[in-house]
Amino acid sequence: MRLRYIGIAIATLALSASLATAQGRPLSPRGQASTQVGGSYNAEGVYSGGKWIDIDYGRPILRGRTDMFGEGANYATKIYAGAPIWRVGADVTTRIKTEATLVFDGKTLPPGEYSMFADLANPKAWTLVFSNLGAKDTFRQEKANAVWGGYGYTDALDVLRATMTVSEHPVSADQLIVAFTDMTQQGGNLTIWFSDQIATIPFTAR
């Protein structure tokens, strides 16, 4: 009988630990999109001279939602969640760090680290925004010229705004994907895919 009670106690502790772990896991895991451009391979196949571009973002999951973006006058209302702009992710503001100079739509983004947003006012042509606003670690953190997600965003510190082409995809991405696509050593595309919406913008790197 004593062994039975011990077994029950161990099972209960294991279940409690499992539940605690599940409860502590972020609902939108962090993700990173990275690429390296401008380098070359030598005769031995070793790549060198490249410059890194990294995007760090939260990856929300649909969890059965089929109307994430909405339509008509309600387009983007849900994904904004009360903010004036989309953070292109979840939780901490999306950040991009580039060692290369990037050119979007003829506009130059110097090497550095920026917050990245998307203005979804036009459902067929999102506006990609790079800003000198910093990122808060928590919603209530006091930090000058910094925001949590898109809350408190102002265009006063915008560095570059460029238009993305948006299309509806027949396949739905359950978790937000930010990716570099069709890349060469001279540039490629920055692509955002969530639910059935895919937004893309070409860029060159130097």
Contacts in CASP RR format, 6 or more apart in sequence:
PFRMAT RR
TARGET T0000
AUTHOR 0000-0000-0000
METHOD contacts of the structure
MODEL  1
MRLRYIGIAIATLALSASLATAQGRPLSPRGQASTQVGGSYNAEGVYSGG
KWIDIDYGRPILRGRTDMFGEGANYATKIYAGAPIWRVGADVTTRIKTEA
TLVFDGKTLPPGEYSMFADLANPKAWTLVFSNLGAKDTFRQEKANAVWGG
YGYTDALDVLRATMTVSEHPVSADQLIVAFTDMTQQGGNLTIWFSDQIAT
IPFTAR
26 91 0 8 1.000
27 60 0 8 1.000
27 61 0 8 1.000
27 90 0 8 1.000
28 58 0 8 1.000
28 59 0 8 1.000
28 60 0 8 1.000
28 61 0 8 1.000
28 89 0 8 1.000
28 90 0 8 1.000
28 91 0 8 1.000
29 58 0 8 1.000
29 59 0 8 1.000
30 56 0 8 1.000
30 57 0 8 1.000
30 58 0 8 1.000
30 59 0 8 1.000
31 56 0 8 1.000
31 57 0 8 1.000
31 58 0 8 1.000
31 59 0 8 1.000
32 54 0 8 1.000
32 55 0 8 1.000
32 56 0 8 1.000
32 57 0 8 1.000
33 54 0 8 1.000
33 55 0 8 1.000
33 57 0 8 1.000
33 178 0 8 1.000
33 179 0 8 1.000
33 180 0 8 1.000
34 52 0 8 1.000
34 53 0 8 1.000
34 54 0 8 1.000
34 55 0 8 1.000
34 180 0 8 1.000
35 52 0 8 1.000
35 53 0 8 1.000
35 180 0 8 1.000
35 183 0 8 1.000
36 47 0 8 1.000
36 50 0 8 1.000
36 51 0 8 1.000
36 52 0 8 1.000
36 53 0 8 1.000
37 50 0 8 1.000
37 51 0 8 1.000
37 53 0 8 1.000
37 100 0 8 1.000
37 183 0 8 1.000
37 184 0 8 1.000
37 185 0 8 1.000
37 186 0 8 1.000
37 187 0 8 1.000
37 205 0 8 1.000
38 49 0 8 1.000
38 50 0 8 1.000
38 51 0 8 1.000
38 100 0 8 1.000
38 185 0 8 1.000
38 186 0 8 1.000
38 205 0 8 1.000
39 47 0 8 1.000
39 48 0 8 1.000
39 49 0 8 1.000
39 50 0 8 1.000
39 51 0 8 1.000
39 185 0 8 1.000
40 47 0 8 1.000
40 48 0 8 1.000
40 49 0 8 1.000
40 185 0 8 1.000
41 47 0 8 1.000
42 48 0 8 1.000
50 99 0 8 1.000
51 98 0 8 1.000
51 99 0 8 1.000
51 100 0 8 1.000
51 111 0 8 1.000
51 205 0 8 1.000
52 97 0 8 1.000
52 98 0 8 1.000
52 99 0 8 1.000
52 100 0 8 1.000
53 96 0 8 1.000
53 97 0 8 1.000
53 98 0 8 1.000
53 99 0 8 1.000
53 100 0 8 1.000
53 102 0 8 1.000
53 180 0 8 1.000
53 205 0 8 1.000
54 96 0 8 1.000
54 97 0 8 1.000
54 98 0 8 1.000
55 94 0 8 1.000
55 95 0 8 1.000
55 96 0 8 1.000
55 97 0 8 1.000
55 116 0 8 1.000
55 178 0 8 1.000
56 94 0 8 1.000
56 95 0 8 1.000
56 96 0 8 1.000
56 97 0 8 1.000
57 87 0 8 1.000
57 88 0 8 1.000
57 89 0 8 1.000
57 90 0 8 1.000
57 94 0 8 1.000
57 95 0 8 1.000
57 116 0 8 1.000
57 176 0 8 1.000
57 178 0 8 1.000
58 89 0 8 1.000
58 90 0 8 1.000
58 91 0 8 1.000
58 92 0 8 1.000
58 94 0 8 1.000
58 176 0 8 1.000
59 89 0 8 1.000
59 90 0 8 1.000
59 175 0 8 1.000
59 176 0 8 1.000
59 177 0 8 1.000
60 89 0 8 1.000
60 90 0 8 1.000
60 175 0 8 1.000
60 176 0 8 1.000
60 194 0 8 1.000
61 174 0 8 1.000
61 175 0 8 1.000
62 68 0 8 1.000
62 172 0 8 1.000
62 174 0 8 1.000
62 175 0 8 1.000
62 194 0 8 1.000
62 195 0 8 1.000
65 195 0 8 1.000
66 172 0 8 1.000
66 195 0 8 1.000
67 78 0 8 1.000
68 78 0 8 1.000
68 79 0 8 1.000
68 194 0 8 1.000
68 195 0 8 1.000
69 75 0 8 1.000
69 76 0 8 1.000
69 78 0 8 1.000
69 79 0 8 1.000
69 120 0 8 1.000
69 123 0 8 1.000
69 195 0 8 1.000
69 197 0 8 1.000
70 76 0 8 1.000
70 77 0 8 1.000
70 78 0 8 1.000
71 123 0 8 1.000
72 123 0 8 1.000
75 120 0 8 1.000
75 123 0 8 1.000
76 86 0 8 1.000
76 120 0 8 1.000
76 121 0 8 1.000
76 123 0 8 1.000
79 86 0 8 1.000
79 120 0 8 1.000
80 86 0 8 1.000
80 120 0 8 1.000
82 151 0 8 1.000
83 149 0 8 1.000
83 150 0 8 1.000
83 151 0 8 1.000
83 152 0 8 1.000
83 153 0 8 1.000
84 150 0 8 1.000
84 152 0 8 1.000
84 153 0 8 1.000
85 117 0 8 1.000
85 118 0 8 1.000
85 119 0 8 1.000
85 129 0 8 1.000
85 150 0 8 1.000
85 153 0 8 1.000
86 117 0 8 1.000
86 118 0 8 1.000
86 119 0 8 1.000
86 120 0 8 1.000
86 150 0 8 1.000
87 93 0 8 1.000
87 94 0 8 1.000
87 117 0 8 1.000
87 149 0 8 1.000
87 150 0 8 1.000
88 94 0 8 1.000
88 116 0 8 1.000
88 117 0 8 1.000
88 118 0 8 1.000
88 176 0 8 1.000
88 178 0 8 1.000
88 192 0 8 1.000
89 176 0 8 1.000
89 178 0 8 1.000
90 176 0 8 1.000
91 149 0 8 1.000
92 135 0 8 1.000
92 136 0 8 1.000
92 137 0 8 1.000
92 148 0 8 1.000
92 149 0 8 1.000
93 115 0 8 1.000
93 116 0 8 1.000
93 117 0 8 1.000
93 133 0 8 1.000
93 134 0 8 1.000
93 135 0 8 1.000
93 136 0 8 1.000
93 147 0 8 1.000
93 148 0 8 1.000
93 149 0 8 1.000
93 150 0 8 1.000
94 115 0 8 1.000
94 116 0 8 1.000
94 117 0 8 1.000
94 149 0 8 1.000
94 178 0 8 1.000
95 113 0 8 1.000
95 114 0 8 1.000
95 115 0 8 1.000
95 116 0 8 1.000
95 135 0 8 1.000
96 113 0 8 1.000
96 114 0 8 1.000
96 115 0 8 1.000
96 116 0 8 1.000
96 130 0 8 1.000
97 112 0 8 1.000
97 113 0 8 1.000
97 114 0 8 1.000
98 109 0 8 1.000
98 111 0 8 1.000
98 112 0 8 1.000
98 113 0 8 1.000
99 111 0 8 1.000
99 112 0 8 1.000
100 111 0 8 1.000
100 205 0 8 1.000
100 206 0 8 1.000
101 108 0 8 1.000
101 109 0 8 1.000
101 110 0 8 1.000
101 111 0 8 1.000
101 205 0 8 1.000
101 206 0 8 1.000
102 108 0 8 1.000
102 109 0 8 1.000
102 203 0 8 1.000
102 204 0 8 1.000
102 205 0 8 1.000
103 109 0 8 1.000
103 203 0 8 1.000
103 204 0 8 1.000
103 205 0 8 1.000
103 206 0 8 1.000
104 128 0 8 1.000
104 160 0 8 1.000
104 162 0 8 1.000
104 190 0 8 1.000
104 201 0 8 1.000
104 202 0 8 1.000
104 203 0 8 1.000
105 162 0 8 1.000
105 163 0 8 1.000
105 201 0 8 1.000
106 162 0 8 1.000
107 160 0 8 1.000
107 161 0 8 1.000
107 162 0 8 1.000
108 160 0 8 1.000
109 130 0 8 1.000
109 159 0 8 1.000
109 160 0 8 1.000
114 130 0 8 1.000
114 131 0 8 1.000
114 132 0 8 1.000
114 159 0 8 1.000
115 130 0 8 1.000
115 131 0 8 1.000
115 132 0 8 1.000
115 133 0 8 1.000
115 134 0 8 1.000
115 135 0 8 1.000
115 147 0 8 1.000
116 128 0 8 1.000
116 129 0 8 1.000
116 130 0 8 1.000
116 131 0 8 1.000
117 128 0 8 1.000
117 129 0 8 1.000
117 131 0 8 1.000
117 150 0 8 1.000
117 153 0 8 1.000
118 126 0 8 1.000
118 127 0 8 1.000
118 128 0 8 1.000
118 129 0 8 1.000
118 164 0 8 1.000
118 192 0 8 1.000
118 199 0 8 1.000
119 126 0 8 1.000
119 127 0 8 1.000
119 129 0 8 1.000
119 161 0 8 1.000
120 126 0 8 1.000
121 127 0 8 1.000
123 166 0 8 1.000
124 165 0 8 1.000
124 166 0 8 1.000
125 163 0 8 1.000
125 164 0 8 1.000
125 165 0 8 1.000
125 166 0 8 1.000
126 163 0 8 1.000
126 164 0 8 1.000
126 166 0 8 1.000
126 192 0 8 1.000
126 199 0 8 1.000
127 161 0 8 1.000
127 162 0 8 1.000
127 163 0 8 1.000
127 164 0 8 1.000
128 161 0 8 1.000
128 162 0 8 1.000
128 163 0 8 1.000
128 164 0 8 1.000
128 190 0 8 1.000
128 199 0 8 1.000
128 201 0 8 1.000
129 155 0 8 1.000
129 158 0 8 1.000
129 160 0 8 1.000
129 161 0 8 1.000
130 158 0 8 1.000
130 159 0 8 1.000
130 160 0 8 1.000
130 161 0 8 1.000
131 153 0 8 1.000
131 155 0 8 1.000
131 157 0 8 1.000
131 158 0 8 1.000
131 159 0 8 1.000
132 145 0 8 1.000
132 157 0 8 1.000
132 158 0 8 1.000
132 159 0 8 1.000
133 145 0 8 1.000
133 146 0 8 1.000
133 147 0 8 1.000
133 153 0 8 1.000
133 154 0 8 1.000
133 157 0 8 1.000
134 143 0 8 1.000
134 145 0 8 1.000
134 146 0 8 1.000
134 147 0 8 1.000
135 146 0 8 1.000
135 147 0 8 1.000
135 148 0 8 1.000
135 149 0 8 1.000
136 143 0 8 1.000
136 146 0 8 1.000
136 147 0 8 1.000
136 148 0 8 1.000
136 149 0 8 1.000
138 148 0 8 1.000
139 148 0 8 1.000
139 151 0 8 1.000
141 148 0 8 1.000
145 157 0 8 1.000
147 153 0 8 1.000
162 201 0 8 1.000
163 201 0 8 1.000
164 192 0 8 1.000
164 199 0 8 1.000
164 200 0 8 1.000
164 201 0 8 1.000
165 199 0 8 1.000
165 200 0 8 1.000
165 201 0 8 1.000
166 197 0 8 1.000
166 198 0 8 1.000
166 199 0 8 1.000
167 197 0 8 1.000
167 198 0 8 1.000
168 196 0 8 1.000
168 197 0 8 1.000
168 198 0 8 1.000
169 193 0 8 1.000
169 196 0 8 1.000
169 197 0 8 1.000
169 198 0 8 1.000
170 196 0 8 1.000
171 196 0 8 1.000
172 195 0 8 1.000
172 196 0 8 1.000
173 193 0 8 1.000
173 194 0 8 1.000
173 195 0 8 1.000
175 194 0 8 1.000
176 192 0 8 1.000
176 193 0 8 1.000
176 194 0 8 1.000
177 191 0 8 1.000
177 192 0 8 1.000
177 193 0 8 1.000
177 194 0 8 1.000
178 190 0 8 1.000
178 191 0 8 1.000
178 192 0 8 1.000
178 193 0 8 1.000
179 190 0 8 1.000
179 191 0 8 1.000
179 193 0 8 1.000
180 188 0 8 1.000
180 189 0 8 1.000
180 190 0 8 1.000
180 191 0 8 1.000
181 188 0 8 1.000
181 189 0 8 1.000
181 190 0 8 1.000
181 191 0 8 1.000
181 200 0 8 1.000
182 188 0 8 1.000
182 189 0 8 1.000
183 189 0 8 1.000
186 204 0 8 1.000
186 205 0 8 1.000
187 202 0 8 1.000
187 203 0 8 1.000
187 204 0 8 1.000
187 205 0 8 1.000
188 202 0 8 1.000
188 203 0 8 1.000
188 204 0 8 1.000
188 205 0 8 1.000
189 200 0 8 1.000
189 201 0 8 1.000
189 202 0 8 1.000
189 203 0 8 1.000
190 200 0 8 1.000
190 201 0 8 1.000
190 203 0 8 1.000
191 198 0 8 1.000
191 199 0 8 1.000
191 200 0 8 1.000
192 198 0 8 1.000
192 199 0 8 1.000
192 200 0 8 1.000
193 199 0 8 1.000
END
